[in-house]
């Protein structure tokens, strides 16, 4: 059924937008509009690997290891800023307008990155691009999830998430084709190309309505016109930024942050240097772009095929399964680095397929969904934004530290570290992460977290 629903969702994208309320079928187009934003996120975050590969291989600009780290990580620092500030703004002032206008970052700064004449310029423009990426993480999936019915919101988020890997796959494919036809200057095409679909996406989002749930949520501050004195205190407490770190919400925030941090240490620590790492498995030159593109295509396939599993199997078992097999995949890659010949290739490729495929079925899909579901409407983008912000900073550190770690302990040692990180995430999920399948967003909000369960309060 999810294949049928997804195809129908693709066609309904071109149907006129409703002026209000939640349509019976039209909600799928909101997931597609947010998914297209995630496509741009995946493209823009990973395409820098094309630039760093060409930079390191052909010395097209002067740089040092510090600058190399900032080239890979500057967009993550920008994403941290954009996610925290614009995510909070979305909770206070509404989703719609910021959901449309942050796409300007996706148009302007990829183009400026593509005409850069120094590494410093690339770092600056990708930092500014990152502000838009952070906003998209904090607002895009929140908007589409709020427009989905409760019994299908896991599928809706799964559809949004699948587009990230499609964008990443496209980035490496674009880098390869540009290199074949243009040569070392191909990085300019690769960095700037995403501005074109961003223009189209801004036009498609122009006539969307405000989030149904955001409009119907209680007043955000004490003293609201329609709120009585008894409700003002509760509402003000629930919508203050500090509410993320207090009481039951604080426990939920800690779970969200921890599992997402562990995922991103492995995910971006590896992905941003994937073409260089893959070279250790017997593949060389720009052909590593094609291999990386194919691996992200595997990831997209896994995410697309499994997107309804959030609602049928549940978030928790998918995350446990995902982290477990990601650890196995990383172990195989660590072993491959010290092998030779066919054994090296088989172990390396098997590990890569497990890593990319299972990540998108499991935690790559679920950690963001938890950030949306576990906090109430007036804190939802704040939750997603703060989680995105802290994890983008961790992603920056992962990207920044990789050249130094690889130089000091080698690729095998680096992969060993990532294996233990994934093993820790596997054990953390078993111990602490609750299940939200089958619960409405209101039921999740009203429940109390006890160990790895959400327990409903007695009336």
Beta strands, then each sheet from edge to edge (+ up, - down):
strand 1: 447-450
strand 2: 453-456
sheet 1: 1+ 2-
end
